[in-house]
Amino acid sequence: MQRFFFNFVIALEAVFTNQLRAFLTALGILFGVAAVISMLAIGAGAQRELLDQMKLIGTNNIVVKSVVETGEDDDSEGEKKRPFSPGLSLGDIENLKATIPTIDKISPEIILPISVIREGKLKKAKCIGIENSFFELNNLEIEMGTFFHESHLASGAPVCIVGKNIQAQFFNNGNPIGKQIKCGNTWLKVIGVIGKRLANKQSLTALGIRDYNSDIYVPIQTALIRVKNRALLTSKMFEKKGGFMFGGNDDNKNQGPINYHQLDRLVIRVKDTELLQSTADVVARMLNRRHWEVVDYEVSVPELLIKQQQRTQDLFNYVLGAIAGISLLVGGIGIMNIMLASVLERIKEIGLRRSLGATQGDVVLQFVFEAVFISLIGGLIGVMLGVFLAHLIAQLADIPTIVTTSSIVLSFGVSATIGLIFGIVPARRAAQLDPITALRND
């Protein structure tokens, strides 16, 4: 152990004697480690974002959205028409449940913009008509109060569950349970508050979902009976020729297409992930038949899209890791070159040590220690630079980065290993020098 420690001290003295050369030698490792940590941080941040998106949409889900068709221009008067379709409705749900055995649950949604009033405060919000399955499929929990009872769902009772932002705006973050809030022309009793869902705007926009914290949730029958049922035919939906139209009469022709869908969205959970795509195809064909071949809906499988995005991200991470690994390899080659040059410069020193009793093993240990120490210095500074770069990228590029302990340990360990591996060849060459020849060298 004394010889081991003595060789280590000699190696340190040699490194500190040539500090500039040691620092320049360590630059390759330094930038390589920094690149590995920053690239892995970007990859980890992207993976975390994908997992968060997966939590937002739930697993094994198929999403069906209603679409209002604008129709085609009539050749005679340029009026916009379309074939009749009953639109997305509760009847579609009953038909899908009874026909497709791979469906586990279906959550219908009615999205109605409303004005919310309480104690002199007026805000615009969305009233969402739902069933209790909505909370399960969207991974939402009740923080305060209860879910809707069966009697609420069946009778269209004037009750609601509010998001955290609604609680903060209208109830000053107090307890809203049992209190009244006016949605449109209807007074509703608050029976629950959902837990706050943390999500950035980019994730919400990319997935096409709302901010659940800012909505008011009512039983679906309450939305249809007390707020609005768009499936009910009105005079605005008929033109003078008797055809079912989008634009309404002449007085309302500039109002745009009329939304005739009873439901705005369906979230369908499938029993098995492997059946997602096939079930989505069957759902699309059934809706096409029920809607008289009018494609006024969109069927998508967000989970498959996210998994495809995840595969692309994984490939991107591998490329980034390979590039960073190459920089570490180049740094290791730089260490070997400098150490070989150092052997040539220090031939007399090596001969003197051998003549004073140092063995070949002592010389090998000295040069290996020097190479490893230089690598560790570069790795340590590289870790600090990599963490700094990760935070800088997150601030400037506005993308999530996560520096993990495993990436730091991996980078630091690789730097030490590179120093050991690429230091062996120069160390063995130094140890194999003949002492007498070395002392005679000019």
TIGUMI-730457 format. One line per field, with one value per residue (C-alpha): residue number from 1; residue in one letter; y, z, x. Coordinates in Angstrom, 2 decimals, padded with zeros to 5 digits, always signed. Layout:
// TIGUMI-730457
nr <- (NUM  ...) .
rest <- (A  ...) .
py <- (Y  ...) .
pz <- (Z  ...) .
px <- (X  ...) .
//
This chain:
// TIGUMI-730457
nr <- (1  2  3  4  5  6  7  8  9  10  11  12  13  14  15  16  17  18  19  20  21  22  23  24  25  26  27  28  29  30  31  32  33  34  35  36  37  38  39  40  41  42  43  44  45  46  47  48  49  50  51  52  53  54  55  56  57  58  59  60  61  62  63  64  65  66  67  68  69  70  71  72  73  74  75  76  77  78  79  80  81  82  83  84  85  86  87  88  89  90  91  92  93  94  95  96  97  98  99  100  101  102  103  104  105  106  107  108  109  110  111  112  113  114  115  116  117  118  119  120  121  122  123  124  125  126  127  128  129  130  131  132  133  134  135  136  137  138  139  140  141  142  143  144  145  146  147  148  149  150  151  152  153  154  155  156  157  158  159  160  161  162  163  164  165  166  167  168  169  170  171  172  173  174  175  176  177  178  179  180  181  182  183  184  185  186  187  188  189  190  191  192  193  194  195  196  197  198  199  200  201  202  203  204  205  206  207  208  209  210  211  212  213  214  215  216  217  218  219  220  221  222  223  224  225  226  227  228  229  230  231  232  233  234  235  236  237  238  239  240  241  242  243  244  245  246  247  248  249  250  251  252  253  254  255  256  257  258  259  260  261  262  263  264  265  266  267  268  269  270  271  272  273  274  275  276  277  278  279  280  281  282  283  284  285  286  287  288  289  290  291  292  293  294  295  296  297  298  299  300  301  302  303  304  305  306  307  308  309  310  311  312  313  314  315  316  317  318  319  320  321  322  323  324  325  326  327  328  329  330  331  332  333  334  335  336  337  338  339  340  341  342  343  344  345  346  347  348  349  350  351  352  353  354  355  356  357  358  359  360  361  362  363  364  365  366  367  368  369  370  371  372  373  374  375  376  377  378  379  380  381  382  383  384  385  386  387  388  389  390  391  392  393  394  395  396  397  398  399  400  401  402  403  404  405  406  407  408  409  410  411  412  413  414  415  416  417  418  419  420  421  422  423  424  425  426  427  428  429  430  431  432  433  434  435  436  437  438  439  440  441  442) .
rest <- (M  Q  R  F  F  F  N  F  V  I  A  L  E  A  V  F  T  N  Q  L  R  A  F  L  T  A  L  G  I  L  F  G  V  A  A  V  I  S  M  L  A  I  G  A  G  A  Q  R  E  L  L  D  Q  M  K  L  I  G  T  N  N  I  V  V  K  S  V  V  E  T  G  E  D  D  D  S  E  G  E  K  K  R  P  F  S  P  G  L  S  L  G  D  I  E  N  L  K  A  T  I  P  T  I  D  K  I  S  P  E  I  I  L  P  I  S  V  I  R  E  G  K  L  K  K  A  K  C  I  G  I  E  N  S  F  F  E  L  N  N  L  E  I  E  M  G  T  F  F  H  E  S  H  L  A  S  G  A  P  V  C  I  V  G  K  N  I  Q  A  Q  F  F  N  N  G  N  P  I  G  K  Q  I  K  C  G  N  T  W  L  K  V  I  G  V  I  G  K  R  L  A  N  K  Q  S  L  T  A  L  G  I  R  D  Y  N  S  D  I  Y  V  P  I  Q  T  A  L  I  R  V  K  N  R  A  L  L  T  S  K  M  F  E  K  K  G  G  F  M  F  G  G  N  D  D  N  K  N  Q  G  P  I  N  Y  H  Q  L  D  R  L  V  I  R  V  K  D  T  E  L  L  Q  S  T  A  D  V  V  A  R  M  L  N  R  R  H  W  E  V  V  D  Y  E  V  S  V  P  E  L  L  I  K  Q  Q  Q  R  T  Q  D  L  F  N  Y  V  L  G  A  I  A  G  I  S  L  L  V  G  G  I  G  I  M  N  I  M  L  A  S  V  L  E  R  I  K  E  I  G  L  R  R  S  L  G  A  T  Q  G  D  V  V  L  Q  F  V  F  E  A  V  F  I  S  L  I  G  G  L  I  G  V  M  L  G  V  F  L  A  H  L  I  A  Q  L  A  D  I  P  T  I  V  T  T  S  S  I  V  L  S  F  G  V  S  A  T  I  G  L  I  F  G  I  V  P  A  R  R  A  A  Q  L  D  P  I  T  A  L  R  N  D) .
py <- (+000.00  +002.36  +001.80  +002.23  +005.53  +006.69  +006.14  +008.02  +011.03  +011.07  +011.03  +013.99  +015.92  +015.28  +016.50  +019.69  +020.40  +020.58  +022.10  +023.73  +020.52  +018.53  +020.97  +020.96  +017.16  +017.07  +019.34  +016.44  +014.52  +017.72  +018.55  +014.91  +014.50  +017.83  +016.73  +013.36  +014.92  +017.69  +015.31  +012.76  +015.58  +016.59  +012.96  +012.46  +015.65  +014.51  +011.11  +012.73  +014.96  +011.93  +010.13  +013.22  +013.30  +009.63  +010.39  +013.21  +011.06  +007.82  +004.39  +002.22  +005.13  +005.95  +009.51  +010.36  +014.07  +015.61  +017.62  +020.09  +019.72  +022.84  +020.94  +021.56  +024.50  +024.05  +024.74  +026.88  +029.31  +028.59  +027.54  +025.20  +021.85  +018.42  +015.02  +014.43  +012.98  +012.61  +013.62  +012.17  +011.16  +009.01  +006.48  +005.91  +004.99  +002.39  +000.90  +000.72  -000.87  -003.49  -004.37  -004.21  -006.61  -005.16  -001.88  -001.53  +001.91  +004.94  +008.49  +010.98  +014.73  +017.75  +020.97  +024.13  +027.63  +029.51  +032.57  +031.78  +034.15  +034.19  +037.09  +039.70  +037.87  +037.06  +034.75  +032.81  +029.07  +025.72  +023.54  +019.90  +017.31  +013.97  +010.67  +009.42  +007.35  +010.66  +011.00  +007.45  +007.58  +010.93  +009.98  +012.71  +012.45  +014.18  +016.30  +017.51  +016.26  +013.33  +012.09  +012.26  +009.84  +007.62  +009.76  +012.85  +011.15  +009.74  +012.78  +015.64  +017.16  +020.73  +019.75  +020.23  +019.43  +022.30  +022.53  +024.07  +027.30  +027.74  +027.17  +029.79  +032.38  +032.11  +030.69  +032.27  +028.78  +028.13  +025.18  +025.39  +022.20  +022.83  +026.36  +027.62  +028.86  +030.12  +028.60  +030.37  +030.53  +027.59  +027.59  +024.57  +023.14  +022.29  +018.73  +018.22  +019.68  +017.79  +017.67  +020.07  +018.68  +020.01  +020.31  +022.86  +024.62  +022.92  +019.45  +020.52  +022.05  +019.08  +016.60  +018.78  +018.65  +021.29  +022.58  +020.44  +022.89  +025.61  +023.66  +023.05  +019.45  +018.48  +015.19  +014.66  +014.67  +017.98  +019.47  +018.20  +019.18  +022.38  +023.88  +022.87  +019.85  +020.47  +017.31  +019.00  +020.31  +024.01  +026.25  +027.55  +024.16  +024.32  +026.43  +027.51  +024.52  +022.18  +020.78  +020.37  +023.14  +024.50  +028.21  +028.73  +031.36  +034.52  +036.53  +034.08  +033.13  +034.83  +032.94  +029.98  +026.26  +025.10  +022.43  +019.70  +017.11  +016.09  +015.08  +016.76  +013.96  +010.29  +008.66  +004.89  +002.65  -000.70  -003.78  -004.65  -002.37  -004.76  -004.26  -000.45  +000.00  -002.75  -001.46  +002.07  +000.78  -000.97  +002.16  +004.27  +001.86  +001.67  +005.46  +005.77  +003.53  +005.20  +008.68  +007.78  +007.82  +011.43  +011.63  +014.27  +012.80  +012.11  +008.89  +009.00  +006.86  +009.30  +006.56  +005.09  +008.55  +009.18  +005.78  +006.57  +009.90  +008.06  +005.70  +008.70  +010.37  +007.21  +007.10  +010.77  +010.09  +007.25  +009.56  +012.25  +009.67  +008.32  +011.81  +012.53  +009.12  +009.88  +013.10  +011.07  +008.62  +011.49  +012.82  +009.42  +009.30  +012.78  +011.54  +008.61  +010.86  +013.34  +010.58  +008.96  +012.32  +012.70  +009.36  +010.56  +013.81  +012.06  +009.24  +010.40  +010.64  +007.09  +005.84  +007.57  +005.99  +002.55  +002.95  +003.88  +000.66  +001.34  -001.70  -001.80  -002.03  +001.22  +003.03  +001.58  +002.72  +006.22  +006.84  +005.15  +007.33  +010.42  +009.47  +008.60  +011.76  +013.94  +012.15  +012.60  +016.32  +016.67  +014.56  +016.62  +019.93  +018.34  +017.30  +020.86  +022.24  +019.63  +020.50  +024.19  +023.56  +021.48  +024.32  +026.87  +024.85  +024.58  +028.35  +029.44  +026.76  +026.40  +022.60  +020.36  +018.94  +016.55  +015.87  +012.44  +010.95  +007.99  +010.24  +011.93  +008.61  +007.16  +010.12  +010.29  +006.53  +006.54  +009.36  +007.41  +004.23  +006.07  +007.44  +003.93  +002.28  +004.90  +005.32  +001.68  +001.78  +004.79  +003.34  -000.01  +001.70  +003.75  +000.67  -001.29  +001.31  +000.04  +002.06  +002.41  +003.50  +005.95  +007.57  +008.05  +009.76  +013.47) .
pz <- (+000.00  +000.70  -002.79  -004.22  -002.40  -003.24  -006.97  -006.67  -005.07  -007.80  -010.46  -008.82  -008.65  -012.34  -013.23  -011.15  -012.52  -016.02  -015.21  -018.61  -020.49  -018.09  -018.50  -022.31  -022.23  -020.04  -022.38  -024.59  -021.62  -020.19  -023.26  -023.82  -020.31  -020.56  -023.88  -022.46  -019.40  -021.34  -024.08  -021.55  -019.68  -022.87  -023.49  -019.91  -020.10  -023.32  -021.81  -018.74  -020.97  -022.94  -019.70  -018.51  -021.79  -021.37  -017.92  -019.40  -022.07  -020.09  -021.44  -024.03  -025.08  -028.40  -028.88  -031.14  -031.81  -033.54  -036.73  -038.29  -042.08  -044.17  -047.07  -050.81  -052.88  -054.75  -058.49  -058.75  -055.84  -054.17  -050.95  -048.67  -048.04  -046.81  -046.47  -043.25  -040.26  -036.71  -035.39  -032.47  -029.89  -026.85  -029.26  -030.69  -027.22  -026.67  -030.10  -029.59  -026.14  -027.39  -030.50  -029.73  -026.95  -026.71  -025.28  -021.53  -020.86  -022.76  -021.48  -023.37  -023.16  -023.99  -024.08  -023.70  -023.36  -020.62  -018.39  -014.73  -012.07  -008.31  -005.83  -008.51  -010.31  -013.98  -015.92  -019.15  -018.70  -020.10  -018.75  -019.39  -019.39  -018.32  -016.56  -013.67  -016.10  -017.30  -014.11  -014.28  -017.96  -017.56  -014.32  -012.31  -008.58  -006.30  -003.80  -001.92  -001.86  -003.88  -007.41  -008.99  -007.51  -009.73  -008.90  -010.16  -013.44  -014.06  -013.16  -014.44  -010.97  -010.73  -009.24  -010.38  -009.68  -010.22  -011.15  -008.90  -010.90  -010.55  -006.81  -006.61  -008.71  -007.24  -003.74  -002.79  -002.39  +000.40  +000.79  -002.00  -001.10  -000.77  -002.21  -005.33  -008.58  -011.65  -015.02  -017.82  -016.64  -014.23  -010.56  -009.63  -006.26  -005.88  -004.61  -005.37  -006.43  -008.61  -007.68  -009.53  -012.77  -013.51  -017.23  -019.38  -022.23  -024.85  -023.75  -023.65  -027.13  -028.60  -027.28  -028.13  -024.61  -022.27  -018.98  -016.63  -013.78  -015.43  -016.20  -014.45  -014.67  -014.58  -015.16  -018.86  -018.46  -016.58  -019.54  -021.99  -019.93  -018.17  -020.43  -024.08  -026.22  -029.73  -031.05  -030.81  -034.24  -034.51  -037.29  -037.84  -039.20  -042.10  -045.23  -047.31  -049.63  -046.69  -046.72  -043.56  -043.77  -041.85  -042.29  -041.03  -042.62  -044.42  -041.21  -039.73  -042.82  -041.52  -038.25  -039.78  -039.51  -036.82  -034.46  -034.54  -032.53  -029.22  -027.98  -028.64  -027.66  -026.78  -024.95  -025.38  -023.26  -024.80  -022.69  -024.36  -025.88  -028.78  -029.77  -029.92  -033.66  -034.70  -032.29  -033.62  -037.17  -036.13  -034.28  -037.39  -039.62  -037.22  -036.90  -040.66  -041.02  -038.24  -039.62  -043.12  -044.50  -043.44  -041.93  -039.32  -036.70  -036.17  -034.66  -033.21  -030.92  -028.93  -027.17  -030.46  -031.64  -028.41  -028.61  -032.16  -030.90  -028.10  -030.57  -032.58  -029.40  -028.36  -031.75  -031.37  -027.89  -029.25  -031.91  -029.32  -027.02  -029.88  -030.75  -027.12  -026.82  -029.86  -028.21  -025.13  -027.35  -029.03  -025.58  -024.61  -027.76  -026.90  -023.45  -024.98  -027.47  -024.80  -022.47  -025.24  -025.91  -022.18  -022.09  -024.76  -022.88  -019.55  -020.59  -018.21  -015.32  -016.02  -016.20  -012.93  -011.15  -012.48  -011.40  -007.89  -007.54  -009.11  -010.79  -014.10  -012.11  -010.31  -013.60  -015.01  -011.93  -012.13  -015.72  -015.28  -012.22  -014.24  -017.06  -014.67  -012.62  -015.75  -016.84  -013.44  -013.41  -016.87  -015.81  -012.67  -014.52  -017.34  -014.90  -013.63  -017.18  -018.30  -015.46  -016.29  -020.00  -019.21  -017.19  -019.82  -022.60  -020.53  -020.07  -023.60  -025.67  -023.29  -023.31  -020.23  -019.16  -016.27  -014.96  -013.36  -010.88  -013.19  -016.02  -013.72  -012.37  -015.89  -017.33  -014.42  -014.51  -018.26  -017.95  -015.34  -017.43  -020.52  -018.55  -017.34  -020.75  -022.77  -020.12  -020.15  -023.50  -022.65  -019.17  -020.52  -023.07  -020.29  -018.11  -020.91  -021.41  -020.60  -017.58  -018.90  -022.35  -020.74  -018.60  -021.66  -023.59  -024.32) .
px <- (+000.00  +002.89  +004.31  +000.83  +000.32  +003.85  +003.23  -000.06  +001.69  +004.36  +001.62  -000.13  +003.13  +003.72  +000.21  +000.46  +003.94  +002.44  -000.94  -001.56  -000.84  -003.01  -005.89  -005.68  -005.55  -008.67  -010.66  -011.71  -013.12  -014.61  -016.69  -017.56  -018.98  -020.82  -022.34  -023.44  -025.11  -026.88  -028.07  -029.33  -031.08  -032.90  -033.87  -035.06  -037.11  -038.74  -039.52  -041.08  -043.19  -044.43  -045.33  -047.20  -049.09  -049.93  -051.38  -053.45  -055.10  -055.24  -054.35  -056.11  -058.34  -059.96  -061.21  -064.14  -064.75  -067.73  -067.13  -069.54  -069.43  -069.91  -071.48  -071.02  -072.17  -075.43  -075.04  -078.18  -078.03  -074.68  -076.38  -074.50  -076.13  -075.19  -076.86  -078.74  -076.88  -078.20  -074.78  -072.88  -075.47  -076.23  -077.70  -074.22  -072.99  -075.70  -075.04  -071.26  -071.60  -074.03  -072.03  -068.29  -067.21  -063.67  -064.99  -064.54  -066.06  -067.31  -067.26  -069.46  -068.85  -070.99  -068.96  -071.06  -069.57  -071.40  -071.23  -070.61  -071.95  -071.56  -071.61  -071.13  -068.32  -068.82  -066.48  -066.59  -066.14  -067.21  -069.97  -069.10  -071.86  -070.36  -070.83  -068.69  -066.62  -065.13  -063.09  -061.76  -060.79  -059.03  -057.25  -058.98  -059.61  -062.11  -060.22  -063.29  -066.87  -068.23  -068.82  -072.28  -074.82  -076.93  -079.96  -078.11  -077.22  -080.70  -082.81  -080.69  -080.32  -078.95  -075.59  -072.02  -068.37  -065.92  -062.25  -059.61  -059.47  -063.24  -062.90  -060.16  -062.03  -065.51  -064.99  -061.61  -060.13  -062.62  -064.96  -067.57  -069.44  -073.16  -072.96  -074.73  -073.21  -075.08  -074.13  -075.93  -079.56  -079.29  -078.35  -076.25  -075.28  -071.57  -071.06  -067.36  -064.01  -061.56  -057.86  -055.62  -054.23  -050.76  -050.02  -048.24  -050.02  -047.85  -048.98  -052.63  -052.40  -050.52  -053.10  -056.09  -057.54  -058.84  -057.56  -059.62  -059.04  -061.13  -064.33  -067.63  -068.86  -072.54  -074.37  -074.94  -078.73  -078.46  -076.59  -079.22  -082.28  -081.22  -078.54  -078.82  -079.66  -078.38  -080.05  -083.48  -084.53  -085.28  -086.51  -082.98  -081.98  -084.46  -084.34  -087.33  -086.85  -087.36  -083.85  -081.77  -079.18  -076.21  -076.61  -080.17  -082.45  -081.40  -081.26  -078.75  -076.80  -073.65  -073.64  -071.78  -072.54  -074.96  -073.63  -076.28  -074.29  -075.79  -072.34  -069.00  -066.66  -066.49  -063.61  -063.69  -061.47  -060.52  -059.84  -056.51  -053.85  -053.35  -056.99  -056.80  -056.36  -058.77  -061.43  -060.95  -061.53  -064.76  -065.95  -065.34  -067.28  -070.22  -070.44  -070.23  -073.27  -075.24  -074.50  -075.69  -072.14  -071.65  -068.18  -068.99  -066.65  -062.94  -061.62  -058.10  -055.95  -053.75  -051.81  -050.55  -049.56  -047.66  -045.95  -044.87  -043.56  -041.78  -040.07  -038.92  -037.68  -035.81  -034.07  -033.18  -031.77  -029.64  -028.21  -027.46  -025.85  -023.72  -022.50  -021.65  -019.96  -017.80  -016.65  -015.64  -013.76  -011.92  -011.05  -009.63  -007.52  -006.23  -005.20  -003.31  -001.50  -000.44  +000.69  +002.75  +004.37  +004.94  +006.77  +009.17  +009.77  +010.39  +012.68  +015.43  +012.95  +011.81  +015.41  +016.26  +013.30  +014.18  +017.83  +016.70  +014.73  +011.33  +009.85  +008.01  +004.80  +005.63  +006.15  +002.91  +000.99  +002.47  +001.39  -001.99  -002.64  -001.74  -004.13  -006.97  -006.47  -006.57  -009.75  -011.37  -010.55  -012.08  -015.07  -015.69  -015.61  -017.63  -020.38  -020.71  -020.69  -023.25  -025.65  -025.26  -025.90  -028.99  -030.53  -029.45  -031.12  -034.30  -034.37  -033.43  -035.20  -038.19  -037.97  -037.96  -034.59  -034.00  -030.49  -030.58  -028.13  -027.61  -026.43  -023.90  -022.60  -022.45  -020.56  -018.13  -017.54  -016.97  -014.44  -012.47  -012.63  -011.42  -008.47  -007.63  -007.96  -006.15  -003.46  -002.38  -000.60  +001.64  +002.25  +003.41  +005.64  +007.22  +007.73  +009.41  +012.17  +015.66  +016.95  +020.53  +019.35  +016.92  +019.67  +021.87  +019.06  +019.59) .
//
